[in-house]
Amino acid sequence: MAEPRHITLRELQRTVKRTLEERFELPVWVSAEIAEIKVNYSGHCYLELVEKGGENGVPTAQARAMIWSSNYPRIAARFEQETGQPLSAGLRILAKALVSYHEIYGFSLQISDIDPTYTQGDMERQRQQTIRQLQEEGVWEMNRQLAVPAGVQRVAVVSSAHAAGYRDFCKELEKSPYRFSLTLFDAFVQGAEAENSIVDALGRIAERADEFDAVALIRGGGSASDLNCFNAYRLCAHIAQFPLPVITGIGHDKDTSVADRVAYAALKTPTAVAGWLTERLAGLDGGFDYLAVRLREATLGHTHAAALQLQRLTGELRRVAGERLAAERMRLTRLAERPAEAARDLLARQRIRVGNAAEIVAAHSPERLLKLGFALLRSGGRTVTAAAQAQAGDEVEIRLSDGILTATIQKITIWPKKRSATKKR
């Protein structure tokens, strides 16, 4: 059996090269978007050009290109002077290029000129359109206005489980003196499925929103075209209206995506997100230390003030107690003196009364009455005070102030009783 006819890979590559060079012998004007651009130490500029299609802006074509150092300063200066911005990733350009093909390095374009009037590309226009739509819908500031706990420890992480950025994020948090609870919601973070995958992960988090303090949306570095899904309207609208604060760290230093701008906080890298979480807890920890110092100072101040107040009140109590005790002693002294004074007053009054009684008694004493001319008549051992008590012939004694007379009653005359006058009515 005869062997099938074939050519070597090198022959195939040379055929392709010859065909391209014959077909594109002269330079052509090509429109494309700059996905990456680098200028090396020799002054040569190397670019990655892409063509995008579909709603997500996923690249449908890609090619390497270069601008030699002999042309790059002129082209770059003219472009920046006329557009007001340097050549950078995300810009759509119209480049005059010579098609080149190498057996090892493949297809490439050698750019000799760029038309500055062909301004920003589809990537930047999509970005601006997304921004305008979110602002018109009034959701641009929603996520940044959410209240965030002072210490964010329960974190829902949206990332690829195999992404280097996710590993860096976890390692950085392991160095932290604080404890974090991380829950990974695995998702594609680049490529055609990135937008849908991230939106799906956010939906799963929203169903368990009470379990988390915040969301960390992270990935490693990549080209501008790889990160274009973070400028897509659908994803950015989800982030802007998400019920939890979203912290982004999607690994690009030069550009800020729309997702970064609508998120609660935007950090350049996953490691920076981990640092942000640690610093937030450190600030809270420092706040507790400060409050502890303030509490100690306040406690000492109140204790000192209370001690002074107690000392003052103790002195006041002693003074008042001393004054009260002195007053009570004086009162007791006065009370002790009152019985003696009362007794002396009583004795004085009694003396007066006794004296008065004595005078009355002396004024009515028989001796005094006898001296006044009265006489005391006694008969049969008893005093005769009425004429009816005696009879004629009775022997009586008549006592005078200076002696006693003995006599016999010869005659008794009884006076009639006086009648009181009766008033006429």
Beta strands, then each sheet from edge to edge (+ up, - down):
strand 1: 28-39
strand 2: 45-53
strand 3: 58-67
strand 4: 92-102
strand 5: 106-114
strand 6: 154-159
strand 7: 181-186
strand 8: 214-218
strand 9: 246-249
strand 10: 265-267
strand 11: 376-379
strand 12: 382-383
strand 13: 395-400
strand 14: 403-408
sheet 1: 1+ 2- 3+ 5+ 4- 1+
sheet 2: 7+ 6+ 8+ 9+ 10+
sheet 3: 12+ 11- 13+ 14-
end
